[in-house]
């Protein structure tokens, strides 16, 4: 059962990536399961699949990222919200919902830096709408209104920064260096 070994070599990784084409559904599911079993070690390979490949491989890679609970996989899913392919954006949003509230800080960062992307904002709205039904309504409502408003590219980064500040204060970590209002929109 070498495909599930955490010490998987590059040849095995390439074989797993090839299996993500889903020409054989059983091999495809086993390959995705193998990547998930590798955990955060799999994330760089899955990110490469998202950027270098087409079709089913990308679909399966983003699904695997949704099942790997690590800061790196969350960051990759946040970035995938801006993907050109609707299916990838949708699966990235589902994966972030599955990651739970630990995805909120990276998502706020993403909204600040990708506020001009309609695709990104739409994917983020899907995630935030789900989170607002699970106890975060007061925090997220102004941001969701900005996402639905007439000038989201202008309003969203400001509301995302407010939400980010509140989240960081709630976590007791203060304001992260390098993330200030001057970064909004860049």
N, C-alpha and C positions, 0 to 999 in steps of 0.2 A: 504494500500500500504506500509506495514511495511518493505518490502525488499529495498525500496528506502530511508528509514529513515537514516539520517547521524549517528544516535545513535544506529545503528544496533548491536544487542547483539551477543554473540559467537554462540548461536544456529542458529541464522539467517545467520551468516557468514558461518557456516558449511553447511547449506542448500544451500546457494548461490554457494559454492564451489562444492557441489554435482551436482548442476544444470549445471555447466560448462562441464559436460561430454557430453553434447549435445545429450542425448538420446531423448530429446524433444527440437527441434530447437527453438521454441518460448521461453521456459523456459531458454534455454542457452543464447539467446540474451538478455532477461530480466535480467539475472544474471550478464552478462557482463556490461549492462547498469547501473545496481545497483552499481557495483564496481566503474565504472567511475563516477557516481553521488557522491559517497563517497569521491572522490578525493584522496588527499594524505593519508587520513586515511585508504584507501584500500591497499596502497602499501605494507605494511608488510605482509598482507594476500596473496596478489598476488605473492610476492617473495617466500612465503612458498609453494604455489602451484607449482611454478617453480622448487623448489628443492625437494619436497616431493611426487609429483604425476606424473602420466604418461598420455600420449595421449592427448585427446582433452582439458582436463583441462589446461594443460601447454600452449597449443596453444591459448586458450581463455584468459589466464592470461597475456600472453605477448601482445596480441592485446589490452587488457584493459590498460596495462601500457603505450602503445603507445598513448592512448587517454587521459591520465592523465598528465597534464603539471606541473610537480613539479621537484625540484632537485632530490628527492628520486626516482621518477619513471625513470628519465633520467639515474641515476646511475645504477638502476636495469637493464635497457635495455642495457647499456654498458656492464655490466657483462654477460648478456645473449648472447652477440656476441661470447662468447667462449663456448657456449653450445654444447654438443655432437650431438644434433639433428639439421640437416640442416634447417628444417622448423622453429624452434625456432630462430635460428640465422638470417634467412631471415626476419621473422616478427620483430625481435628486430631492425634490420637495417631499415626497413620501419618505425618503430615507432620513431627511432632517427631522421630520415629524417623529419618526421612529427613534431617533437619537434623543428626543425630548428636549427639555429646557436647557440642557447643556449646549445646545446649538444656538441659543439666543445671542450670546456675545459675538461669536463669529458672524452670525447673520447680520447683526447691527453693523459690524465692521464692513461687511459686504455691501450693505445698503448705502453706507457713507461713500465707499469708493466706487460703486457701480450705479449710482443713483440715476445716471442718464440712460441706462439700459432698460428699455421697456420690458424685454424678456426677463431680466433679472428681477425687476420690480414685481412683475406678475407672479413669478415663482415664489418670491418672498411673501407676497400677500397671501398666497395659498397656505404657506407654513404658518404665518402669523395669525391668520384667521382660525386655524386649528388650535393654536396655543391659546388664543384669547378665550376659547371655550373651556379651558382647563385651569382657570384660576389666575390668569395674567391679563384679564380684560382691562383693568384700570391702567396698567402700564402700557399695553399695546394699542388701545383704542385710538389715541391721537395719531399714532403712526399708520394705522390701517386707514383712518380718515384721510391722511395725507396721500397715501397710495391710491386712494379712490378719487382724490380731488382733481381740480383742473390743472394744477401745476406741480405734479409729483416730483419732477426732476429738481425743483427748487425746495419744496417743502420736506420731502422725505429725508434728505441728509440731516436737516436740523432736528426733526423728530427722532430719527435714529440715534443721533448723538445724545439727545435727552434720555432716551430709553437706555442707551449704553451706559451713560453716567449713573442712572438709577440702578441698573443691574450690578455695576461694579461697586457702588456704594453698599448695596444690599449684601454683596459677597464679602464686604469688608476689605476689598483690595484697593480701594481708592481709585484714582484716575491713572490709567496706564500711560506710561511715557510714550510719546510719539503719536498718541491719538487725541488730538484736540480739535476744537472747532475749526482751526485753520486748515485742517485736512479735508474738510467737507467739500465734496464735489470733485476731488482729485483722485 
